[in-house]
């Protein structure tokens, strides 16, 4: 098992001051180097990835064996549905690994499960409460994402009234990424203008207050590798 730990140089009070200015922050060297390296290796080598798309509020995960059996007509239908869904509404397409229910408490959890448990530990919950100013944060959830060319997440604000989301986070685990490869986390104002953008990197945590309009730009054909990240929300209430 990997012992996840924050980089000892991080100081929650000074980070909180920076976060309070715009409700978003990028933190370099979030984890110790050893734990970040191990996490990246597990994600890069995992065979558990599934293609995730949405149809309105419905989320559909396609297993690799199902995609391998797709006919050209089925691929064309999927591509058309994704394009039409994103033209005027919320749409995404990327690969994911999701936690099994209760995995973070299992005897031998994956590193993703261990990371979710780490973020929900009293020490890190206290750190995140100070950083965000949200004193009722109680736990974090997590899922992994992998973006290839053509993958994206269209504009939305993460607000779901019943979910208790106080802040969203993205732990970037992508080495050697270039901004012209796409996959940028973009923040939008009320007119749709981009007011801030974060480029993927390695062992960098992006954290932002919910609700806040944002998107992940299309990954372009220029991308030389996948965009890896672990993302989720810091939430009030009880895990469901």
C-alpha positions in Angstrom: 0.0 0.0 0.0 1.1 3.6 -0.7 1.2 6.0 2.2 -0.5 9.0 0.7 0.7 12.3 2.3 0.6 16.0 1.5 3.8 17.7 0.5 5.1 19.0 3.9 5.8 22.4 2.3 2.0 23.1 1.9 0.5 25.6 4.4 -3.3 25.7 4.5 -3.6 29.3 5.8 -1.6 30.9 3.0 -3.4 28.7 0.4 -6.7 29.8 1.9 -5.9 33.5 1.3 -5.1 32.8 -2.4 -8.2 30.7 -2.8 -10.5 33.4 -1.3 -9.6 35.8 -4.1 -11.4 34.0 -6.9 -12.7 30.7 -5.4 -10.2 28.7 -7.3 -6.5 27.7 -6.9 -3.8 25.6 -8.5 -1.5 23.9 -6.0 1.8 22.4 -7.3 3.4 19.4 -5.6 0.2 18.5 -3.8 1.4 15.0 -2.7 4.8 13.7 -1.8 6.6 12.7 -5.0 6.6 8.9 -4.1 2.9 8.7 -3.7 2.2 10.7 -6.8 4.5 8.5 -8.9 2.9 5.3 -7.6 -0.6 6.7 -8.3 0.3 7.6 -11.9 1.9 4.2 -12.6 -1.2 2.4 -11.4 -3.6 4.5 -13.5 -1.3 4.2 -16.6 -1.1 0.4 -16.3 -4.7 -0.2 -15.3 -7.0 -2.4 -17.5 -10.1 -1.1 -15.7 -10.8 2.0 -17.9 -14.3 2.4 -19.5 -15.6 5.0 -21.9 -18.0 7.3 -20.2 -20.6 9.5 -22.0 -23.9 11.0 -20.9 -27.3 11.2 -22.5 -28.8 14.1 -20.6 -28.8 13.2 -16.9 -28.0 9.5 -17.7 -24.4 8.4 -17.5 -23.4 5.4 -19.6 -20.1 3.5 -19.1 -19.0 1.3 -22.0 -16.7 -1.6 -21.2 -13.8 -2.2 -23.6 -15.2 -5.5 -24.8 -18.5 -3.8 -25.7 -16.7 -1.2 -27.7 -14.6 -3.8 -29.5 -17.8 -5.3 -30.8 -19.1 -2.0 -32.2 -19.8 -1.8 -35.9 -18.9 1.3 -37.9 -22.6 2.2 -37.8 -22.7 2.0 -34.0 -19.6 4.2 -33.8 -21.1 6.7 -36.1 -24.4 6.8 -34.1 -22.4 7.3 -30.8 -20.3 10.0 -32.3 -23.4 11.8 -33.7 -25.2 11.5 -30.3 -22.3 13.0 -28.4 -21.9 15.9 -30.9 -25.6 16.7 -30.9 -25.7 16.4 -27.1 -22.9 18.9 -26.6 -24.0 21.4 -29.3 -26.4 23.2 -26.9 -26.3 21.2 -23.7 -24.1 19.5 -21.1 -22.1 16.7 -22.6 -18.9 14.7 -21.9 -16.8 11.9 -23.3 -13.8 10.5 -21.6 -12.5 7.3 -20.0 -13.0 6.6 -16.3 -12.4 4.2 -13.4 -15.0 4.5 -10.7 -14.8 3.3 -7.2 -16.9 0.3 -6.2 -19.2 1.1 -3.3 -17.3 0.8 -0.1 -14.0 0.1 -1.8 -12.1 2.8 0.2 -12.9 0.8 3.3 -12.0 -2.6 1.9 -9.2 -4.8 3.2 -7.1 -4.3 0.0 -8.4 -1.2 -1.8 -7.0 0.1 -5.1 -4.9 3.2 -4.9 -8.0 5.2 -6.0 -9.8 3.8 -3.0 -6.9 4.6 -0.8 -6.8 8.2 -2.1 -10.5 8.7 -1.5 -10.0 7.5 2.1 -7.0 9.8 2.4 -9.0 12.8 1.3 -11.7 11.9 3.8 -9.4 11.5 6.7 -9.7 14.0 9.6 -6.4 15.6 8.9 -7.1 16.3 5.2 -10.8 17.3 5.9 -9.5 19.8 8.3 -6.9 21.1 5.8 -9.6 21.5 3.1 -12.0 23.2 5.5 -9.3 25.8 6.2 -8.3 26.2 2.5 -11.9 26.6 1.2 -13.6 28.2 4.1 -16.3 25.6 4.0 -16.5 24.4 7.6 -19.0 21.6 6.9 -16.9 19.6 4.6 -17.1 16.0 5.8 -15.7 13.7 3.1 -14.5 13.5 -0.5 -15.4 11.2 -3.4 -13.2 10.3 -6.3 -13.0 8.9 -9.7 -10.2 8.6 -12.3 -10.3 10.1 -15.7 -8.3 9.6 -18.9 -8.8 11.9 -21.9 -7.7 10.9 -25.4 -8.0 13.1 -28.5 -11.7 13.9 -29.0 -12.5 13.7 -25.3 -14.0 16.7 -23.5 -16.3 18.0 -20.8 -18.7 20.8 -21.8 -19.5 23.9 -19.7 -21.4 23.3 -16.4 -21.2 24.5 -12.8 -21.3 21.2 -10.7 -24.2 22.3 -8.6 -26.6 19.5 -7.5 -28.7 20.6 -4.5 -28.8 17.2 -2.8 -25.1 16.4 -3.1 -23.6 18.8 -0.6 -20.8 19.8 -3.0 -18.7 22.6 -1.5 -15.6 22.4 -3.7 -14.4 20.4 -6.7 -10.9 19.2 -7.1 -8.8 17.8 -10.0 -5.5 16.0 -9.1 -3.5 16.2 -12.3 -1.2 13.2 -12.9 -0.1 13.9 -16.4 3.6 14.4 -17.2 4.9 16.5 -20.0 1.6 18.1 -21.2 1.5 21.0 -23.7 -1.3 23.6 -23.6 -1.9 23.3 -27.4 -2.8 19.6 -26.8 -6.1 20.8 -25.2 -7.6 19.2 -22.1 -7.4 22.5 -20.2 -9.6 23.2 -17.2 -11.3 26.5 -18.2 -13.4 28.8 -16.0 -16.1 31.0 -17.6 -17.8 34.2 -16.7 -21.6 34.9 -17.2 -21.0 35.8 -20.8 -19.1 32.6 -21.6 -15.7 34.4 -21.7 -12.7 32.3 -20.4 -11.4 34.1 -17.3 -8.8 31.5 -16.2 -7.4 28.3 -17.5 -5.3 25.6 -15.9 -3.0 23.4 -18.0 -2.7 19.7 -17.1 0.5 18.8 -15.3 1.9 16.3 -12.8 1.1 16.2 -9.1 -0.9 19.5 -9.4 -4.2 19.9 -7.6 -6.8 22.3 -9.1 -9.5 23.2 -6.5 -12.5 25.5 -7.0 -15.6 26.5 -5.2 -19.0 25.1 -6.3 -21.0 26.4 -8.1 -18.6 27.8 -10.7 -19.0 27.6 -14.5 -16.1 25.5 -16.0 -15.3 23.0 -18.8 -12.5 20.8 -20.0 -11.5 21.7 -23.6 -11.3 19.2 -26.4 -8.1 17.1 -26.4 -6.6 17.7 -29.8 -5.0 15.2 -32.3 -1.7 16.8 -31.3 -1.7 15.1 -27.8 1.3 12.9 -27.4 -0.2 10.9 -24.4 -3.4 10.6 -22.5 -4.5 13.2 -19.9 -4.7 11.5 -16.5 -6.4 13.0 -13.5 -8.4 12.0 -10.4 -11.3 14.2 -9.7 -14.3 14.6 -7.3 -15.9 16.8 -4.8 -15.4 17.9 -1.2 -18.8 17.3 0.3 -20.9 18.1 3.3 -23.2 15.4 4.8 -22.8 11.7 4.9 -21.4 9.4 2.2 -24.3 7.9 0.2 
